[in-house]
Amino acid sequence: MKTQLVNENCRLEYRFDEKEIFGRDLLDSFNEPAFFSKNKRGIAKAWERLVADFNENTTLHDAIRSLSASNIKTHYWCMVD
């Protein structure tokens, strides 16, 4: 199973041991937006959906919307803050 998805827009990681999905925006270097998943139940299925939907145009917000559709809550912040 893939544990990392990367394109020019974002990088997504499935941290299997922590049962967490983490993502970073690669375009906005000024604010460095990022997110992590807050709940653990259903995280493996949500990751499978992300892998299936991921392409070269996927953005960080597309990934967050996909997780939300899989009932996974996320915490979004700017790492510069």
Residue frames as a rotation matrix with the C-alpha (Angstrom) as fourth column:
MET 1
0.579 0.815 0.000 0.00
0.815 -0.579 0.000 0.00
0.000 0.000 -1.000 0.00
LYS 2
-0.138 -0.579 0.804 1.26
0.479 -0.749 -0.457 3.49
0.867 0.322 0.381 -0.85
THR 3
0.158 0.154 -0.975 1.97
0.973 -0.192 0.128 5.62
-0.167 -0.969 -0.180 2.18
GLN 4
-0.301 -0.272 -0.914 2.73
0.183 -0.957 0.225 8.87
-0.936 -0.099 0.338 0.35
LEU 5
0.364 0.424 0.830 1.17
0.924 -0.048 -0.380 10.75
-0.121 0.904 -0.409 -2.55
VAL 6
-0.177 -0.507 -0.844 2.97
0.287 -0.846 0.448 13.71
-0.941 -0.163 0.296 -4.12
ASN 7
0.357 0.137 0.924 2.32
0.926 -0.181 -0.331 16.06
0.122 0.974 -0.191 -7.02
GLU 8
-0.531 -0.638 0.558 3.32
0.575 -0.755 -0.315 19.68
0.622 0.153 0.768 -7.69
ASN 9
0.064 0.681 0.729 0.41
-0.231 -0.701 0.675 20.95
0.971 -0.211 0.112 -5.53
CYS 10
0.471 0.232 0.851 0.59
-0.869 -0.043 0.493 18.89
0.151 -0.972 0.181 -2.36
ARG 11
-0.598 -0.582 -0.551 2.11
-0.356 0.809 -0.468 16.02
0.718 -0.084 -0.691 -0.42
LEU 12
0.469 0.783 0.408 -0.10
-0.813 0.202 0.546 13.58
0.345 -0.588 0.731 1.49
GLU 13
-0.669 -0.704 -0.239 1.16
-0.498 0.663 -0.559 10.96
0.552 -0.255 -0.794 3.94
TYR 14
0.636 0.750 -0.182 -0.61
-0.364 0.499 0.786 8.04
0.681 -0.434 0.590 5.56
ARG 15
-0.459 -0.756 0.467 1.07
-0.771 0.079 -0.631 7.49
0.440 -0.650 -0.619 8.91
PHE 16
0.010 0.514 -0.858 0.04
-0.160 0.847 0.506 3.91
0.987 0.132 0.091 9.46
ASP 17
-0.564 -0.315 -0.763 1.31
0.611 0.463 -0.642 3.53
0.556 -0.829 -0.068 13.04
GLU 18
-0.954 0.194 -0.229 -0.47
0.025 -0.710 -0.704 6.68
-0.299 -0.677 0.672 14.21
LYS 19
-0.256 0.869 0.424 -3.56
0.950 0.307 -0.056 6.02
-0.179 0.388 -0.904 12.05
GLU 20
0.250 0.222 -0.942 -3.27
0.194 -0.965 -0.176 9.57
-0.949 -0.139 -0.285 10.73
ILE 21
0.292 -0.163 0.942 -3.26
0.948 -0.082 -0.308 11.30
0.128 0.983 0.131 7.36
PHE 22
0.133 -0.373 -0.918 -1.08
0.354 -0.848 0.396 14.41
-0.926 -0.377 0.019 7.09
GLY 23
0.402 0.025 0.915 -0.95
0.914 -0.072 -0.399 16.82
0.056 0.997 -0.051 4.17
ARG 24
-0.146 -0.498 -0.855 1.05
0.367 -0.830 0.420 19.88
-0.919 -0.253 0.304 3.12
ASP 25
0.929 0.367 0.048 0.47
0.222 -0.448 -0.866 22.44
-0.297 0.815 -0.498 0.41
LEU 26
0.069 -0.974 0.218 3.58
0.846 0.173 0.504 22.71
-0.528 0.149 0.836 -1.78
LEU 27
0.075 0.019 0.997 2.56
0.833 -0.550 -0.052 25.88
0.547 0.835 -0.057 -3.65
ASP 28
0.745 0.284 0.604 2.05
-0.040 -0.884 0.465 28.35
0.666 -0.371 -0.647 -0.82
SER 29
0.010 -0.855 -0.519 5.53
0.741 0.355 -0.570 28.65
0.671 -0.379 0.637 0.67
PHE 30
-0.490 -0.147 0.859 4.62
-0.269 -0.912 -0.310 31.87
0.829 -0.383 0.408 2.47
ASN 31
0.135 0.673 0.727 1.90
-0.953 -0.113 0.281 30.37
0.271 -0.731 0.626 4.72
GLU 32
-0.795 -0.488 -0.360 2.73
-0.448 0.873 -0.192 26.65
0.408 0.009 -0.913 4.42
PRO 33
0.145 0.934 0.327 -0.83
-0.984 0.103 0.143 25.32
0.100 -0.342 0.934 4.87
ALA 34
-0.835 -0.362 -0.416 -1.14
-0.304 0.931 -0.200 21.82
0.460 -0.041 -0.887 6.32
PHE 35
0.262 0.904 0.338 -3.72
-0.898 0.100 0.429 19.47
0.354 -0.416 0.838 7.82
PHE 36
-0.920 -0.373 -0.123 -3.98
-0.324 0.897 -0.300 16.26
0.222 -0.236 -0.946 9.77
SER 37
-0.114 0.898 -0.425 -6.86
-0.050 0.422 0.905 13.86
0.992 0.124 -0.003 10.31
LYS 38
-0.367 0.036 0.930 -8.53
-0.861 -0.391 -0.325 14.00
0.352 -0.920 0.174 13.70
ASN 39
0.445 0.562 0.698 -10.40
-0.772 0.635 -0.019 10.68
-0.454 -0.530 0.716 13.93
LYS 40
-0.593 -0.791 0.148 -9.04
-0.675 0.589 0.444 7.18
-0.438 0.163 -0.884 13.44
ARG 41
-0.156 0.616 0.772 -12.09
0.199 0.785 -0.587 5.11
-0.967 0.062 -0.245 12.61
GLY 42
0.765 0.510 0.393 -12.33
0.414 0.079 -0.907 4.57
-0.493 0.857 -0.151 8.84
ILE 43
0.391 -0.674 -0.627 -8.92
-0.523 -0.723 0.451 6.08
-0.758 0.151 -0.635 8.14
ALA 44
-0.559 -0.622 0.549 -7.71
0.065 0.626 0.777 3.13
-0.827 0.470 -0.310 6.01
LYS 45
0.060 0.672 0.738 -10.77
0.916 0.257 -0.308 3.31
-0.396 0.695 -0.600 3.73
ALA 46
0.845 0.217 -0.488 -10.43
0.100 -0.962 -0.254 7.09
-0.525 0.166 -0.835 3.49
TRP 47
-0.091 -0.957 -0.274 -6.79
-0.458 -0.204 0.865 6.66
-0.884 0.204 -0.420 2.42
GLU 48
-0.481 -0.021 0.877 -7.81
0.586 0.735 0.339 4.11
-0.652 0.677 -0.341 -0.23
ARG 49
0.600 0.763 0.239 -10.27
0.728 -0.397 -0.559 6.67
-0.332 0.510 -0.794 -1.59
LEU 50
0.616 -0.454 -0.644 -7.55
-0.345 -0.890 0.298 9.35
-0.708 0.039 -0.705 -1.66
VAL 51
-0.468 -0.827 0.313 -5.20
-0.096 0.399 0.912 7.03
-0.879 0.397 -0.266 -3.54
ALA 52
-0.189 0.483 0.855 -7.92
0.868 0.490 -0.085 6.24
-0.460 0.726 -0.511 -6.09
ASP 53
0.784 0.619 0.035 -8.84
0.580 -0.712 -0.395 9.92
-0.220 0.330 -0.918 -6.60
PHE 54
0.325 -0.730 -0.601 -5.30
0.021 -0.630 0.776 11.36
-0.945 -0.265 -0.190 -6.55
ASN 55
0.593 -0.229 0.772 -3.91
0.805 0.152 -0.573 12.77
0.014 0.962 0.274 -9.79
GLU 56
-0.417 -0.888 0.192 -1.52
0.887 -0.444 -0.129 15.51
0.200 0.116 0.973 -10.95
ASN 57
-0.377 0.345 0.860 -4.18
0.059 -0.917 0.394 18.20
0.924 0.199 0.326 -10.38
THR 58
0.437 0.569 -0.697 -5.20
0.702 0.269 0.660 17.23
0.563 -0.777 -0.282 -6.84
THR 59
-0.133 -0.413 0.901 -4.86
-0.302 -0.849 -0.434 20.10
0.944 -0.330 -0.011 -4.36
LEU 60
-0.969 -0.234 -0.078 -4.66
0.024 0.225 -0.974 20.09
0.246 -0.946 -0.212 -0.58
HIS 61
-0.548 0.825 0.142 -8.28
-0.726 -0.384 -0.570 21.22
-0.416 -0.416 0.809 -0.39
ASP 62
0.089 0.513 -0.854 -9.37
-0.781 0.568 0.260 18.42
0.618 0.643 0.451 -2.76
ALA 63
-0.564 -0.387 -0.729 -7.81
0.103 0.843 -0.528 15.96
0.819 -0.373 -0.436 -0.31
ILE 64
-0.961 0.243 0.131 -9.59
-0.194 -0.259 -0.946 17.59
-0.196 -0.935 0.296 2.64
ARG 65
-0.154 0.953 -0.261 -12.92
-0.985 -0.169 -0.038 17.41
-0.081 0.251 0.965 0.77
SER 66
-0.057 0.065 -0.996 -12.30
-0.427 0.900 0.083 13.73
0.902 0.431 -0.024 -0.01
LEU 67
-0.869 -0.297 -0.395 -11.61
0.220 0.483 -0.848 12.98
0.442 -0.824 -0.354 3.65
SER 68
-0.737 0.661 0.138 -14.70
-0.576 -0.508 -0.640 14.92
-0.353 -0.552 0.756 4.69
ALA 69
0.049 0.753 -0.656 -16.78
-0.922 0.286 0.261 12.83
0.384 0.592 0.709 2.27
SER 70
-0.142 -0.191 -0.971 -15.36
0.058 0.978 -0.201 9.76
0.988 -0.085 -0.128 4.05
ASN 71
0.819 0.573 0.036 -16.46
0.063 -0.151 0.987 11.20
0.570 -0.806 -0.159 7.44
ILE 72
0.078 -0.859 -0.506 -12.90
0.986 0.141 -0.089 12.02
0.148 -0.492 0.858 8.48
LYS 73
0.974 0.203 -0.099 -12.53
0.222 -0.944 0.246 15.33
-0.043 -0.261 -0.964 10.30
THR 74
0.145 -0.962 0.233 -9.38
0.844 -0.003 -0.536 17.34
0.516 0.275 0.812 9.77
HIS 75
0.607 -0.122 -0.785 -7.49
0.431 -0.779 0.455 20.11
-0.667 -0.615 -0.420 11.50
TYR 76
0.416 -0.394 0.819 -6.19
0.801 -0.268 -0.536 22.72
0.431 0.879 0.204 9.03
TRP 77
0.736 -0.235 -0.635 -3.62
0.271 -0.758 0.593 25.38
-0.621 -0.608 -0.494 9.89
CYS 78
0.796 -0.589 0.138 -0.78
-0.115 -0.371 -0.921 27.42
0.594 0.718 -0.363 8.46
MET 79
0.557 -0.624 -0.548 2.56
0.796 0.589 0.140 26.20
0.235 -0.514 0.825 9.71
VAL 80
-0.348 -0.687 0.638 4.01
0.450 -0.719 -0.530 29.73
0.823 0.102 0.559 9.65
ASP 81
0.455 0.647 0.612 1.59
-0.228 -0.580 0.782 30.88
0.861 -0.496 -0.116 12.39
